[in-house]
Amino acid sequence: SLLVGGIGIMNIMLVTVTERTREIGLRMAVGARRRDIALQFLYESVVVCVAGGLLGLAIGVLGAWIAVEHFAMAAIVTAPAALAACGASVLAGLCFGIYPALRAASLSPAQALRAE
């Protein structure tokens, strides 16, 4: 599921880069370095993945609570498991956000400003 979700994040970020080409060109024209552009998109990718991971963790904790309270099942959510889930989200965001970030950073300012 991390692979499928990661590919989805990469596609979303690639669309974001395409839609924000003029913004990237403008930022580069006023002095932003390629590294700044790449880090911006990499941070966005990580934030999206962490938000999804936290939402999934909340749904999992709710599901465990429902299983314990209403179905008399044994379910335990531990802090190390929750931290591992958050860590996996960050790692997925980093791995699948690298290509869109590098693609955004490789745009030429002049071509990016002309694009529409």
C-alpha positions in Angstrom: 0.0 0.0 0.0 3.0 2.3 0.6 4.1 1.7 -3.0 0.7 2.5 -4.5 0.2 5.5 -2.2 3.7 6.7 -3.0 3.1 6.5 -6.7 -0.1 8.5 -6.2 1.8 11.2 -4.3 4.4 11.3 -7.0 1.7 11.9 -9.7 0.0 14.5 -7.6 3.3 16.3 -7.1 4.1 16.1 -10.8 0.7 17.7 -11.6 1.5 20.4 -9.0 4.8 21.2 -10.6 3.1 21.5 -14.0 0.4 23.7 -12.7 2.9 26.0 -10.8 5.4 26.4 -13.6 5.0 30.2 -13.7 5.4 30.4 -10.0 8.6 28.4 -10.2 9.9 30.6 -13.0 9.1 33.8 -11.0 10.8 32.5 -7.9 13.9 31.6 -9.9 13.9 35.0 -11.7 13.9 36.9 -8.3 16.8 34.8 -6.9 15.6 31.4 -5.7 18.2 28.7 -6.2 17.4 25.3 -7.7 18.0 23.9 -4.2 15.3 26.2 -2.8 12.7 25.1 -5.4 13.6 21.4 -4.9 13.3 21.6 -1.1 9.9 23.4 -1.4 8.4 20.6 -3.4 10.1 17.9 -1.3 8.7 19.5 1.9 5.2 19.6 0.3 5.4 15.9 -0.6 6.5 15.0 3.0 3.7 17.1 4.5 1.1 15.4 2.3 2.4 12.0 3.2 2.5 12.8 6.9 -1.0 14.2 6.9 -2.2 11.0 5.2 -0.3 8.9 7.6 -1.7 10.7 10.6 -5.2 10.3 9.2 -4.6 6.6 8.7 -3.3 6.3 12.2 -6.3 8.0 13.6 -8.6 5.7 11.7 -6.6 2.7 12.9 -6.9 3.8 16.5 -10.6 4.4 16.1 -11.0 1.0 14.5 -9.1 -0.7 17.4 -11.2 1.2 20.0 -14.4 0.0 18.2 -13.1 -3.6 18.1 -12.4 -3.5 21.8 -15.5 -1.8 23.0 -18.2 -3.2 20.7 -16.9 -6.6 19.6 -14.9 -7.8 22.6 -11.8 -8.2 20.6 -8.2 -7.6 21.8 -6.5 -4.7 20.1 -3.5 -2.7 21.3 -2.0 0.3 19.6 1.5 1.0 20.9 3.6 4.2 20.7 6.4 2.5 18.8 4.0 1.2 16.2 2.5 4.7 15.8 6.0 6.2 15.5 6.9 3.6 12.9 3.8 4.4 10.9 4.7 8.1 10.9 8.3 7.3 10.0 7.1 5.2 7.1 5.0 8.2 5.9 8.0 10.5 6.1 10.2 8.0 4.2 7.5 7.5 1.5 7.2 11.3 1.1 11.0 11.7 0.7 11.4 8.8 -1.7 8.4 9.6 -3.9 8.9 13.4 -3.8 12.5 13.4 -5.1 11.6 13.1 -8.8 9.0 15.9 -8.9 11.2 18.1 -6.8 14.2 17.6 -9.1 12.0 18.1 -12.1 10.7 21.5 -10.7 14.3 22.6 -9.9 15.5 21.8 -13.4 13.1 24.2 -15.1 14.7 27.1 -16.9 13.4 30.5 -15.5 12.8 31.9 -18.9 11.0 28.9 -20.2 8.9 28.6 -17.0 7.8 32.2 -17.2 6.7 31.7 -20.9 4.8 28.6 -20.1 1.1 28.8 -19.5 
